[in-house]
């Protein structure tokens, strides 16, 4: 790359870095603990509660979108299918059917494979959405690769509480997902590069998003909408990443996630000599609270300067 071109790009990064500092929106800590380390921490953690009734339940309002961090600081309980960090909620006191969407972000080659446990008013389990009901969702716009499921719940005596956790069987599994290079090629309408996609290890920790909304017509107590294809009882088999037809521009508006792997995408753009896209991604990363991305990109550009 010509040295003059590099100098101009570096100057642009420096200027936008100064201009953008005041507008950064900080996010919570979404650092990913390595899977083996989080599994060791889980094995040594103390059970927070003797019974399901004693779990720390949070209130859940209709229409909320919550980012849940299930890390080594989250409460831990030994469920009947294994120990797990968890988040627990009291469902809204409404008899209207509600639709829930749960997604778990794939980051740094690992992912939290959720199980959703529904309890009645006496804190007895009535239904489960197991991890094998979660589908792989390709990156779309600025939403990264993730596992996702959508299901209906009608709150009432048989559905009063929800617990999100993982079990030992799920943590033996893996999920194959789309590489950053393939995401870049798909977004740009280029030929997909050869080679296998990376594999995410199922981990004891991760970042999950829970969304809820009212549904005018329900489908019973618990009706899965996504993940309705035939599944094996075990989740140890690798899920294959499927290409999506939907195309999205990197500059298009859309829901963002703090766990989107910007640096992986920037590296893919640099490999394709698409400096413009790399700079767009760096700017978006800074706006999403990933401070230092501009400086990191500038250093990468300096390293390729003749």
ABEGO torsion letter per residue (X at the ends): XBAAAAAAAAAAAAAAAAAAAAABBBBBBABBBBAAAAAAAAAABBBABABAAABBBBBBBBGBBBBBBBBAABBBBBBAAEBBBBBBBBBBBBABBBBBBBBBBBBGGBBBBBBBBBBBAAGBBABBBBAAABBBBBBBEABBBBBBBBBBBBBEAABABBBBBBBAAAAABBBBBBBAAAAAAAAAGBBBBBEBBBBBBBBABEBBBBBBBBBABBAEABBBABGABBBBABAABBBBBBBBABBBBAABBEBBBAABBAAAAAAAAAAAGBAAAAAAAAAAAAAAGBBGAAAAAAAAAAAABX
